[in-house]
Amino acid sequence: METTAVHLNKEVKNKVIKDLWTDWPKYFSTYGGSPEGRKPMKGEKNFRKAVLGRKILSVGRKGKNILFRLSGGYIMLAHQKMTGHFLVGKWKENKRQEKRDKRQEEIWLGQKWVPVDEKGPLRNDRNRFIRLMFFLSGGEMLALSDLRRFAKLMLGPEKEILNLPELKELGPEPIDPKLTFRKFLELFRNKKGKIKQVLLDQKILSGVGNIYADESLWEAKLHPLRRVDGLKKTELLGLYDALRKVLKRAVKMRGSSVDDYRDPSGRAGFYQNAHQAYHRENEACRRCGTKIKRIKIGQRSAHFCPHCQKLK
């Protein structure tokens, strides 16, 4: 998300939203300065009316949420969920959707939009599920490719959006310079449960997903089933350092493209090439040579080295 937010800020900052198209109106929730506690207005109509004509002042991030700060004191919150990712470029309508066009790859048949550049990274097959398109000033387009249509967009006055549970209840981020080790210890005080599940709890620490939880636990030599209340101070210090190391390295390598993720230019990240545990089931641990194992914890998978990460 950090890679996406930084890239989007460079590409769409100061652009005006001129129009939008979507084939999935369920994405949208619009808050219009209503009394506190009132439910948002659903659907495309209200969202379109509120967003058109606004300038994108900046793009940032909080946790896994992308925050577009718009003119008039508005914020558009976007959560890309499992299969969504924003793209910036230029597309054209695919007017031959039901016909074979020898000039384009077969995978694009049936798609509403195709990139103008026939050889660029936007042509990657993971970028073809365009469900939402913002038409920006200057001719640029901001698209959302989202295979499973799980993403969501919430728009409204800054005060209302920033007070939504999605943002207000988020814990601090591991790479925040203000999160000292002392504060990190406080986050885990009186907490119980398996460390892998605790790391994924966004109310405790925000921005840590399944991939980086596995990678950080491998780095810290902690088994994902270890109980938080049984961890020593030295082990928590190792985890604190591991989280910061792994996340900073992942940002530098532009994220992990294991499945659907692509950056806003349409390119894959590189960090999957440096994974030590995640998605490496039955492969040799790069530290000791033992085969990496995969288990289920709740509804999520966990990858670890049974030799380096012992369950004490």
N, C-alpha and C positions, 0 to 999 in steps of 0.2 A: 504493500500500500504506500510505503514511503517513496519507492521508485515511481509509482504511478502519480502520486500527488506532485512531486517535484517536476516530473516531465510535463504534466498537464499545466502547471503554473507557467512554465516557459512558453507553451504553445498557445494557450487560449486566454491568457491574461489580457485584459483590456478589450476583448472581443465582445460584441453585442449579440445577444441571442435573438435572431430575426424570425425564426420559425422552428417548428419541430414536427417530426413524424414518428408514429409508433404503431405497432401491431399488437401491443399488449398494454391496454389502459390500466390494468391492475397494478402497474408499477407505482402509480402516483398517489401521494397524500399531500394535501395543501392545507396549511394553517393560515388563517387570515386575521390574526389579531383578535381571535375570539376569547371569551372569558376563560380563565384557567380551568382546565378539566374538560373542556368541550372537545368532542371527537373531531378529527380532521375531516375535510371533504375529500372523498375518494374520486378517482377517475381523471381522465385527460382534460376535460373541459375546464375545470377550475384551475388546474395546474398550468395549462396553456395561457389562460387569461392573466395569471399572476407572474409568469416568467418571461413572456415575450417583451422585448424592448429593454430588458435589464442588461447592464454591462457586467462582465465577470471581472471583479476587482482583484481577486487572488484565488488560488486553490491551495488548500492545506489538508491536514489529516488529523484525526483524533482516533486512536485505536485503529480499527479496521474501516472506519468511516471516512470517505472523501468529503471535504467541506468546500463548496464553491461559495465564496462571499460575493454577493451581488449588490448592485447599486440599489439605493432606496432602503438600505438596512436589512436586506433579506439574505438568507442562507439557504442553499440547496444542499441537503445531505444525501449522499449516495452510498449505498452499501452494495458492493458488487456480488456478494454471496459466493457460492461455490463455482459457478461457471461463467460469471460475468467479468468483462474487462473493457475499459474505455479505450477508444482508438481515435486518433486525430489524423485527418487527411481529406481526400476528396473521393466521392463515390458517384456513380451514375446509376439510374434505374436500369434494371436488367429486363428489358422489354421482350426478351426472347426466353422467358422463364420456362416455358413448356416445350421449347424446341432445342434440338441439338445445335450448338454453335461450335464449329471446329476451332474457332479462335480463342475459346476459353476452356478451362478445365471442366471436366464433367461434374466435379463436386459443386460447382457454382450454379448448375442448372436447378431451377426452382427457387433460387434466392432472389429476394426483392432488390438488393443492392449489390453492386460489384465495384471494387476499387478502380479508379480511372487508370492508375499505374498498373499495367498488366504484369510487371515483373518485380514489383517492390514487395516488402515484407507484409503489407496488408493483405496480399494474396495468399498468405499462409492459411491452410484449411481450418485452423482453429479460430480464424477471424471472420468466418463467413455468416455467423448467425446474428445478423443485425436486427435488433428488435426496437431500437430507439435511435433517432438521429436529430441532433440539434444543428440547425443551419446558422452559421455565425457570420458576422460582418467580415468582409475581405474574402469571402468565398470559401473559407475553411468549414469543415464539418466535424462535429464531435459525435461519435457513434458509440453505442453500447452493443457489443457482441455477447450474447447470453444464451447458450444452448438450452438450458432448462428453465429459463424465465423466473429465476429465484430472486433477482435483484430487487431493490426498492429505492425510490426517490422521495424525499420529504422536503417540502418547500414552505417557508414562512418567515415572519419577522425574526431577526436574530435572537431576541430574548426567548421566544417560544421554542425555537429549534435547540438552542443551547441548554434549555431546561428539560428536554426530552430524556427519558430514562436511558435511551441508547447512548447518550453522551454523559449525562449527569452522574450515572452510576459507575462509570468506568474507573478502574484503578489507574495508578501511575504507570508510565512506560519504562521498561528496563533500561533504555538508552537515554532517558532523560537525565541530564547532568545533575538535576536537583535530587534525584533518587540516590541518596548515599546508602552505604551498607547498613548503617544504623536504622534508617527508615525502611530499608528492605527487610531487616529482621522483624520490625514491627508488623509488617504485612502478614507474616506467618505466625505471629504470636497467637496462641490459643486456637490455631487452625488445626483441623483434623482431616484425614483422608489421604488418598494416594497422591504422590507428588505430581504425577503426570496430569491428573484431573484438576488439581489445584492450579497448575500453570496455565491451563486452558480456561480457567474462570476469569473472565474479563473484568469482573468486579474487584478482583485482587490485583492482577497485573493485566494491563491492556496491550493488545497488539501481538500477543504470542499465539501463534497458530500451531497446528499439529506437527508440521514439519520442523519448526524451530524449537518446539518443546523436546522432540526426540533428539535433535542435534545438540541441544544444550545439555540434556541429561547425559548423553554420550560423552560430551566434553568434560562434564563434571564427575563422570564415573559413578552416576547414581542410577540405580534400577528404577524403572518407572512405577513399580508397585511399592516402593518405599513409602512408609507413612511419614507425613510431614512432621507430626509431633515427635517422631523418633530421630529426626536429623540433628546432628551436632552443629554447633556454631561454625566450625571449620568447613563442614560440608555445605552449609548454606553460603558461606563465603565463596566456595568453589563454584556453586551454582550462580551466584550473583556475577562473578567474573565471566563465567561461561556464557550466560545470556547476553551480556554486553558484547563479548567477543564475536559470538555467532551472528547476532543481529547486525552488527556493524559490517562484518564481512559479507553478509547476504545483501545488504544495501549496496555495497561497493560492487558486487557482482550482479546487480540488477535483478535480484530475486530468483526464485526457483520455478522453472517451467516444467513441472512433472506431468501436468494434465493440460488444463485450458489456459492457464495464465500466459498472457503476452503483454508487453509494455505498450504504451500508447502509440508507438511507431509500428506496432505489429510484430516486433521481434521477441524472441524467447529470451529469458534470463539465462544466467550461466551457473548459478549456485548449485543446481542439481548435479553438476559435475564434481562438486566438492563435498557432497553429502557423505557423512561418515556412518549414518545409521538408517535414516529414512529411505524407504523403498529399496533397501539392500538386503532383503531377506535371503538367507542361505549364501550370501557372499561373505568373503573373509573380512573380518574386522581389520582395519588398517593400522591398528595399534598392537594387536596380539595374534591375529590370524584365525581366531575362533569364528565360526559362522554366526552371522547376525540372525537373531530370531525375531519373530513378529507374534504379538499376542493382542487380544482384544481387552480393552479396559472401558467398560461401559459400552458406548456406541462407537468408540474410536480405536484405531489401531495404534500400536506402540512398537517401535523397532529399537532393539538394544543388543549389546554384546553380553552374553551370559557370564563371560569370564571377567571382563573389565567392570561390569556393572552388576555386582553381586547383590542378591537380596538378603540382607543381613537380618 
